[in-house]
Amino acid sequence: MAELTPPRTVLVTGATGGVGSAVARRLHADGWIVYAAHRKPTDEAALRDAGYTPVRMELTDEESLATAAETVGPRLDGLVNSAAVMGQGPVELTPAEAWRRQFEINVIGQTAVIRAFLPALRSASGRIVNVGAVSARVPPPFFGPIAASKAALSALTQALRMELRHQGVKVSLVEPGAMDTPIFATADKASAETGWAGSSETQQLYARALDAVRTTAARQTLGPVDPAVTAIVRALTARRPATLYTTGRDGRALALLRFLPDGVRERLLLRGMGVTAEAFAKTPVPVG
C-alpha cells in the first residue's frame, strides 16, 4: 500500500484580513494545514471555525514568536508574511512615531518572524513568501513611508534568498498593485489619529496637494486580491518559483515606469496623482 503524504503546513501572518485572509482560505481549500497568525484573543474562535489552527503572536515581541514557533512544531512547509501596516503622507509631515511603527512592523517584525520559523522551514525544505508592494520600486508622491518600508523588505528578501540558497529554503517576493482591502481605510484612520508633524504653516503648504491626491485616490478602482493570492500559492507550490511576482494591472504598469528617465517618470506620477505646480503655489494674503 502506498504511503499517504501528510498535508502541507503553512503559517500565514495577517490572516485576519486583506491578502492574508484570502491566502488562508485558498490554501485551506487546497488541503493545507493553515496556521493563522493573529494578535487579538477575540479572533481565535472565528479562525478556528474557519478550519485554521490559530496561532497568537505579536510581530514585535520575540518571546511571543518563540512560543508561536513551538506551537507550530519542528516542520513547516511555508511561511507567508502578509502582515503589514500602511503609512502615507508627505515625508516632511510624517511624524517620527509613524515612521518607526511602519518599519517596526513591515521590516523588523517580518525579519523576527523569519528568524523564529527558519529552523522549521529548513527541516521541511520549505518556502518563504514575503508580500511587498510595487511602490517599493516606483514610489508615488506622498507614499514615501509605505514605499520605503517595502523597499527595505525587498532588499532583505533578496539577501535572504542568497543566504538560504544552499540550505533548501526558497524565497520569493510578491509585489501587488493597489488592492481592494481594508488597509487604505486603516491607514487613513491611523494618519488621523497620529496627526501631522510640522508647523501649521508647513502643513498648509501641502494642503491643496493632499486634497488633490485624496480626490484622485477616491476615483481609483482598486483591483481584486485574487492575482496576488494566485502568485503567493504559485510561489509556495511551483517546482521552480520565481524570485519576484508583480500582480495587478496597475502594479505591472507602475513597475514599467522604472525604465523611464527620472524626470519623465516623476512628471507622469505627479500628473497621475493630480498634483500640479499650482497645488504648491502660495495663497495670496489679502491686503488691508
C-alpha positions, 0 to 999 in steps of 0.5 A: 500500500502506498504511503499517504503524504501528510498535508502541507503546513503553512503559517500565514501572518495577517490572516485576519484580513486583506491578502492574508485572509484570502491566502488562508482560505485558498490554501485551506481549500487546497488541503493545507494545514493553515496556521493563522497568525493573529494578535487579538484573543477575540479572533481565535474562535472565528479562525478556528471555525474557519478550519485554521489552527490559530496561532497568537503572536505579536510581530514585535515581541520575540518571546511571543514568536518563540512560543508561536514557533513551538506551537507550530512544531519542528516542520513547516512547509511555508511561511507567508508574511502578509502582515503589514501596516500602511503609512502615507503622507508627505515625508516632511509631515510624517511624524517620527512615531509613524515612521518607526511603527511602519518599519517596526512592523513591515521590516523588523517584525517580518525579519523576527518572524523569519528568524523564529520559523527558519529552523522549521522551514529548513527541516521541511525544505520549505518556502518563504513568501514575503508580500511587498508592494510595487511602490517599493520600486516606483514610489508615488508622491506622498507614499514615501513611508509605505514605499520605503518600508517595502523597499527595505523588505525587498532588499532583505528578501533578496539577501535572504534568498542568497543566504538560504540558497544552499540550505533548501529554503526558497524565497520569493517576493510578491509585489501587488498593485493597489488592492481592494482591502481594508488597509487604505481605510486603516491607514487613513484612520491611523494618519488621523489619529497620529496627526501631522508633524510640522508647523501649521504653516508647513502643513498648509503648504501641502494642503491643496496637494493632499486634497488633490491626491485624496480626490484622485485616490477616491476615483481609483478602482482598486483591483481584486486580491485574487492575482496576488493570492494566485502568485503567493500559492504559485510561489509556495507550490511551483517546482521552480518559483520565481524570485519576484511576482508583480500582480495587478494591472496597475502594479505591472504598469507602475513597475514599467515606469522604472525604465523611464528617465527620472524626470519623465517618470516623476512628471507622469506620477505627479500628473497621475496623482493630480498634483500640479505646480499650482497645488504648491503655489502660495495663497495670496494674503489679502491686503488691508 
